[in-house]
Amino acid sequence: MKKFITLFILVVFQLSSHAYSEDIELNGQEKNFYKGYTEDEMAEPDFLVPHMMSFLGWNNFSGEKEFTINYERAILWNQKASKLGGPEGSYYLGLFYYAGLAGMEQDFSKAHKYWTLSAEQLKGIIFVDFDESLRQINFYNPNPSTKFSNLKNLYINYISQPTEINMNRLINLVDFSKVQDKKTTIQDFIKNEKITCTNSEMLTIVKKLDDENFLIQDANYDFLSEEEKFKEIKFARFDKGKITWFDIQDGLGQSINKLFGLLPTVWYYSIYFDKKQY
């Protein structure tokens, strides 16, 4: 299996057959969670993005953030998030079916359906901590059957390395125990000009200046304009088995930085082949 390490921060999830409707509005408990906003702000159609919906769904399921457990609303919010293209909502619905949670019966085909949907919805999105997802999956179904365990491995493998090959493996439910990917080196990256790292970052070499100097770009910026994409090109250097580069970022954004007096920060990145992982 391909394994690479970078210093990127991971910024990161429809039960059509279920009887519940996807129409749902904030109740008193949920409004209290967003008490920093006015009633008018919370009533805006675009107030809740899919990520926030799935977060409400998870709190209603788990009882976290002082929520009273409500499985119906947990399903409703994740249904809506999934319907709007939120990979987390689809992930949680898949988890409910994978482990038989929130009043749902364990169902392999539906778990596979929603985790495949979640994987498809992840295109161009940086996942929210796939290690936490694996922890949840193992916690709620610690002793899965062989086929459920295989599904888990295929899904986690994809969200950690979202390649076309791994997507096809998930879709077709290949036997993960027989998957043996050829190890890829930094030299392969330089030759092929593209790579997917263990934290799901996809990098592209835009231009080779010489054998040691490159212009690189994160390949997840399909949603940006051409001008914005150009700004994401970085100068990188190959030295001592690593490709490294620096980046100046606004951190939390210009408006928040200005409010709190925060300054832009310099980030250091590196990509290299880890011989200890496979």
C-alpha positions as CSV (number, residue, x, y, z in Angstrom):
1,M,0.0,0.0,0.0
2,K,1.2,3.5,-0.8
3,K,2.2,5.3,2.4
4,F,3.5,8.9,2.6
5,I,3.6,11.5,5.4
6,T,3.1,15.2,5.1
7,L,2.7,17.9,7.7
8,F,-0.7,19.0,6.4
9,I,-3.5,19.5,8.9
10,L,-6.5,17.5,8.1
11,V,-9.4,19.8,8.1
12,V,-11.9,17.0,8.6
13,F,-18.9,13.7,6.8
14,Q,-29.6,9.4,2.7
15,L,-31.6,6.9,4.3
16,S,-34.0,7.1,1.3
17,S,-35.6,3.8,2.5
18,H,-36.3,5.2,6.0
19,A,-39.7,6.5,7.0
20,Y,-38.4,9.8,8.3
21,S,-38.8,13.0,6.2
22,E,-35.7,15.1,5.4
23,D,-37.6,18.3,6.3
24,I,-36.2,19.5,9.6
25,E,-35.7,22.8,11.5
26,L,-33.7,23.7,14.5
27,N,-35.5,22.8,17.8
28,G,-35.0,24.6,21.1
29,Q,-32.0,22.5,22.1
30,E,-30.2,23.0,18.8
31,K,-30.9,26.8,18.8
32,N,-29.4,27.0,22.3
33,F,-26.3,25.3,20.9
34,Y,-26.0,28.2,18.4
35,K,-27.1,30.8,20.9
36,G,-24.4,33.2,19.6
37,Y,-26.6,33.8,16.6
38,T,-29.8,35.7,16.3
39,E,-33.2,34.0,15.4
40,D,-33.1,35.8,12.1
41,E,-29.6,34.5,11.3
42,M,-30.5,31.0,12.2
43,A,-33.6,31.3,10.0
44,E,-31.5,32.1,6.9
45,P,-31.8,29.2,4.4
46,D,-28.0,28.9,4.1
47,F,-27.2,29.2,7.8
48,L,-26.6,25.4,8.2
49,V,-24.1,23.9,5.8
50,P,-24.0,20.0,5.5
51,H,-21.0,19.8,7.9
52,M,-23.0,21.6,10.6
53,M,-26.1,19.4,9.9
54,S,-24.1,16.2,10.4
55,F,-22.5,17.7,13.6
56,L,-26.0,18.3,15.0
57,G,-26.9,14.8,13.9
58,W,-24.0,13.3,15.8
59,N,-24.7,15.3,18.9
60,N,-28.3,14.1,18.9
61,F,-27.1,10.6,18.5
62,S,-24.2,10.6,21.1
63,G,-25.6,13.1,23.6
64,E,-22.4,15.2,23.4
65,K,-22.4,19.0,23.9
66,E,-25.1,18.5,26.6
67,F,-27.6,17.3,24.0
68,T,-30.5,15.0,25.0
69,I,-30.2,11.8,22.9
70,N,-32.7,11.8,20.0
71,Y,-32.2,9.1,17.4
72,E,-34.9,10.4,15.1
73,R,-33.3,13.8,14.8
74,A,-29.8,12.2,14.5
75,I,-31.1,10.4,11.4
76,L,-33.0,13.4,10.1
77,W,-30.0,15.8,10.2
78,N,-27.7,13.2,8.6
79,Q,-30.2,12.5,5.9
80,K,-30.4,16.1,5.0
81,A,-26.6,16.6,5.1
82,S,-26.2,13.5,2.9
83,K,-28.9,14.7,0.5
84,L,-27.0,18.0,0.1
85,G,-23.7,16.3,-0.7
86,G,-22.1,16.2,2.8
87,P,-19.8,13.2,3.1
88,E,-20.0,13.3,6.9
89,G,-23.8,12.8,6.8
90,S,-23.4,9.8,4.5
91,Y,-20.6,8.5,6.7
92,Y,-22.7,8.6,9.9
93,L,-25.7,6.9,8.1
94,G,-23.3,4.2,7.0
95,L,-22.0,3.9,10.5
96,F,-25.5,3.4,11.9
97,Y,-26.1,0.6,9.4
98,Y,-22.6,-0.9,10.0
99,A,-23.1,-1.2,13.7
100,G,-26.9,-1.2,14.1
101,L,-27.1,2.1,15.8
102,A,-29.8,4.9,16.4
103,G,-32.6,2.3,16.2
104,M,-31.4,1.0,12.8
105,E,-30.9,-2.7,12.1
106,Q,-27.4,-3.7,11.0
107,D,-27.5,-3.9,7.2
108,F,-24.4,-4.6,5.2
109,S,-25.7,-3.5,1.8
110,K,-26.9,-0.1,3.1
111,A,-23.7,0.5,5.1
112,H,-21.8,-0.2,1.8
113,K,-24.1,2.1,-0.1
114,Y,-23.7,5.1,2.2
115,W,-19.9,4.7,2.8
116,T,-19.5,4.5,-1.0
117,L,-21.6,7.6,-1.3
118,S,-19.5,9.3,1.4
119,A,-16.4,8.4,-0.5
120,E,-17.8,9.8,-3.7
121,Q,-18.8,13.1,-2.0
122,L,-15.3,13.5,-0.6
123,K,-14.0,14.5,-4.0
124,G,-12.2,17.9,-3.7
125,I,-12.9,17.9,0.1
126,I,-10.3,17.4,2.9
127,F,-11.6,14.8,5.3
128,V,-12.2,15.6,8.9
129,D,-9.8,13.3,10.8
130,F,-10.1,9.8,9.4
131,D,-8.4,8.4,12.5
132,E,-11.4,9.5,14.5
133,S,-13.7,7.8,12.1
134,L,-11.8,4.6,12.5
135,R,-12.0,5.0,16.3
136,Q,-15.8,5.4,16.1
137,I,-16.2,2.4,13.7
138,N,-14.1,0.2,16.0
139,F,-15.8,1.4,19.1
140,Y,-19.4,0.8,17.9
141,N,-18.6,-2.5,16.2
142,P,-15.5,-3.9,17.9
143,N,-16.0,-7.5,16.6
144,P,-17.3,-7.2,13.0
145,S,-17.9,-10.2,10.8
146,T,-15.4,-10.8,8.0
147,K,-17.4,-9.0,5.4
148,F,-18.1,-6.0,7.7
149,S,-14.4,-5.8,8.6
150,N,-13.5,-5.9,4.9
151,L,-15.9,-3.0,4.2
152,K,-14.4,-1.0,7.1
153,N,-10.9,-1.5,5.7
154,L,-11.9,-0.6,2.2
155,Y,-13.6,2.6,3.3
156,I,-10.9,3.7,5.7
157,N,-8.3,2.9,3.0
158,Y,-10.1,5.2,0.5
159,I,-10.6,8.2,2.8
160,S,-6.9,8.0,3.8
161,Q,-5.8,7.7,0.2
162,P,-8.6,8.8,-2.1
163,T,-7.4,7.3,-5.4
164,E,-9.4,5.9,-8.3
165,I,-8.0,2.4,-7.6
166,N,-9.2,2.5,-3.9
167,M,-12.6,3.8,-4.9
168,N,-13.1,0.9,-7.3
169,R,-12.0,-1.5,-4.6
170,L,-14.6,0.0,-2.3
171,I,-17.3,-0.1,-4.9
172,N,-16.6,-3.7,-5.9
173,L,-15.9,-4.9,-2.3
174,V,-12.6,-6.5,-3.2
175,D,-10.9,-8.7,-0.6
176,F,-8.7,-6.1,1.2
177,S,-6.5,-8.8,2.7
178,K,-5.2,-9.6,-0.8
179,V,-4.5,-6.0,-1.7
180,Q,-0.8,-5.4,-2.2
181,D,0.1,-2.0,-3.7
182,K,3.5,-1.3,-5.0
183,K,5.4,1.1,-2.7
184,T,5.9,4.5,-4.3
185,T,9.0,6.6,-3.7
186,I,9.7,10.3,-4.0
187,Q,11.4,9.5,-7.3
188,D,8.2,8.0,-8.6
189,F,6.4,11.2,-7.6
190,I,8.9,13.3,-9.5
191,K,8.6,11.1,-12.5
192,N,4.8,10.8,-12.5
193,E,4.2,14.4,-11.3
194,K,1.3,13.4,-9.1
195,I,0.9,11.7,-5.7
196,T,-1.7,11.0,-3.0
197,C,-0.4,11.1,0.6
198,T,-1.6,9.2,3.7
199,N,-3.6,12.3,4.9
200,S,-5.5,12.4,1.5
201,E,-3.5,15.3,0.1
202,M,-3.1,15.1,-3.6
203,L,-0.1,17.0,-4.9
204,T,0.9,17.9,-8.5
205,I,4.2,19.1,-9.9
206,V,3.2,22.0,-12.1
207,K,6.7,22.5,-13.5
208,K,10.1,21.0,-13.1
209,L,12.6,23.8,-12.9
210,D,15.5,21.4,-12.7
211,D,16.4,18.1,-10.9
212,E,16.0,19.7,-7.4
213,N,13.5,22.6,-7.8
214,F,9.8,22.4,-8.6
215,L,6.6,24.3,-8.7
216,I,3.9,22.3,-7.0
217,Q,0.2,22.6,-6.3
218,D,-2.4,20.9,-4.2
219,A,-4.6,19.0,-6.7
220,N,-7.8,19.5,-4.5
221,Y,-8.4,23.1,-5.8
222,D,-10.8,22.2,-8.7
223,F,-13.4,24.6,-7.2
224,L,-11.1,27.6,-7.4
225,S,-10.9,30.1,-10.2
226,E,-7.8,30.1,-12.4
227,E,-6.5,33.1,-10.6
228,E,-6.9,31.5,-7.2
229,K,-5.3,28.3,-8.4
230,F,-2.3,30.3,-9.6
231,K,-1.9,31.7,-6.1
232,E,-1.7,28.2,-4.7
233,I,1.4,27.3,-6.7
234,K,4.4,26.9,-4.3
235,F,8.2,26.7,-4.9
236,A,9.5,23.3,-3.6
237,R,13.0,21.8,-3.3
238,F,14.1,18.2,-3.3
239,D,16.9,17.6,-0.9
240,K,18.0,14.6,1.2
241,G,15.1,12.4,0.2
242,K,12.4,15.0,1.0
243,I,10.5,17.6,-1.0
244,T,10.0,20.6,1.2
245,W,8.3,24.0,0.9
246,F,7.0,26.9,2.9
247,D,3.7,28.7,2.7
248,I,2.4,31.9,4.3
249,Q,-1.2,31.5,5.4
250,D,-3.8,33.9,6.9
251,G,-4.8,31.2,9.4
252,L,-8.4,31.8,10.4
253,G,-9.0,34.3,7.6
254,Q,-8.5,38.1,7.2
255,S,-11.6,39.2,9.1
256,I,-11.0,37.0,12.1
257,N,-7.3,37.8,12.1
258,K,-8.1,41.5,12.1
259,L,-10.6,41.1,14.9
260,F,-8.2,39.2,17.2
261,G,-5.0,40.9,16.0
262,L,-3.6,37.7,14.6
263,L,-0.7,37.8,12.1
264,P,-0.2,35.6,9.1
265,T,1.8,32.4,9.8
266,V,4.5,30.6,8.0
267,W,3.9,26.9,7.5
268,Y,6.6,24.3,6.7
269,Y,5.6,21.3,4.7
270,S,7.5,18.1,3.7
271,I,6.7,15.0,1.8
272,Y,8.8,11.8,2.0
273,F,8.6,8.1,1.7
274,D,8.3,6.4,5.1
275,K,10.0,2.9,4.9
276,K,8.3,1.9,8.1
277,Q,4.8,2.1,6.7
278,Y,3.4,-0.1,3.9
